[in-house]
Amino acid sequence: MQLGSLSPGMVITDFILDKMRNQPREKLEANKKIFNVLADRVETVAPFLVESILKNNKSGTKIVWLTPAKVIFRFLKSVFTKRDLMSEFGI
């Protein structure tokens, strides 16, 4: 048996969407900005995680989707390109 860890980052799920829908307006707007920069859809992250799990043959492996480098890149890119994932989910 192999043990390791998965770090999917910020993934938009029904749980997250329900929490966001129940937030006060000002908190929602602040959170939407962060989610639009950092979050991903399940169908984007899941294939990467599954493929990485299946290829892994070492215990203790950490599988990371949202790496520190990706976070930095996304914030830098957000100055020039706006993502609007949340509106796709009615938020």
C-alpha positions in Angstrom: 0.0 0.0 0.0 1.2 3.5 -0.9 0.5 6.6 1.0 0.9 10.2 -0.1 -1.1 13.4 -0.3 -3.3 15.2 -2.8 -3.5 19.0 -3.0 -6.1 20.0 -5.5 -6.0 23.7 -4.7 -9.3 25.6 -5.0 -11.9 23.6 -6.8 -15.4 24.8 -7.5 -17.8 22.2 -6.0 -21.4 22.2 -5.0 -20.3 22.6 -1.4 -18.3 25.8 -2.2 -21.1 27.2 -4.4 -23.7 26.7 -1.6 -21.4 28.4 0.9 -20.8 31.3 -1.5 -24.5 31.8 -2.2 -25.2 32.2 1.5 -22.6 34.9 2.1 -23.3 38.6 2.6 -22.9 40.6 -0.6 -19.6 42.3 0.2 -17.9 39.0 1.4 -19.2 37.3 -1.7 -17.7 39.9 -4.0 -14.3 39.7 -2.3 -14.3 35.9 -2.4 -15.4 35.9 -6.1 -12.3 37.8 -7.0 -10.0 35.2 -5.4 -11.9 32.3 -6.8 -11.9 33.7 -10.3 -8.1 33.9 -10.1 -7.2 30.7 -8.3 -10.1 28.2 -8.6 -10.6 25.5 -11.2 -13.5 23.3 -12.3 -13.6 19.7 -11.1 -13.3 18.5 -14.7 -10.0 20.4 -15.0 -8.4 19.2 -11.8 -9.7 15.6 -11.5 -8.0 14.2 -14.7 -4.6 15.6 -13.5 -5.0 14.1 -10.1 -6.2 10.7 -11.3 -3.4 10.4 -13.9 -0.8 11.4 -11.3 -2.1 8.9 -8.8 -2.0 6.1 -11.4 1.5 7.0 -12.5 2.8 7.2 -8.9 4.7 4.3 -7.5 6.3 5.8 -4.4 5.0 6.2 -0.9 5.1 9.8 0.5 4.5 11.5 -2.9 2.7 14.8 -2.8 0.6 15.5 -5.8 -0.1 19.2 -6.2 -2.3 20.9 -8.8 -2.1 24.5 -7.6 1.6 25.0 -7.0 3.1 28.2 -5.6 4.5 29.0 -9.1 1.0 28.6 -10.6 -0.5 30.9 -7.9 2.1 33.6 -8.7 1.5 33.2 -12.4 -2.3 33.4 -12.1 -2.1 36.6 -10.0 0.3 38.2 -12.5 -1.8 37.1 -15.4 -5.0 38.4 -13.7 -3.8 41.9 -14.3 -4.1 41.4 -18.1 -6.7 38.6 -18.4 -9.9 38.3 -16.3 -11.4 34.8 -15.6 -15.1 34.7 -14.6 -15.6 31.1 -13.5 -18.2 32.1 -10.8 -20.7 33.5 -13.3 -20.8 30.2 -15.1 -22.3 28.8 -11.8 -24.7 31.7 -11.3 -22.7 33.6 -8.8 
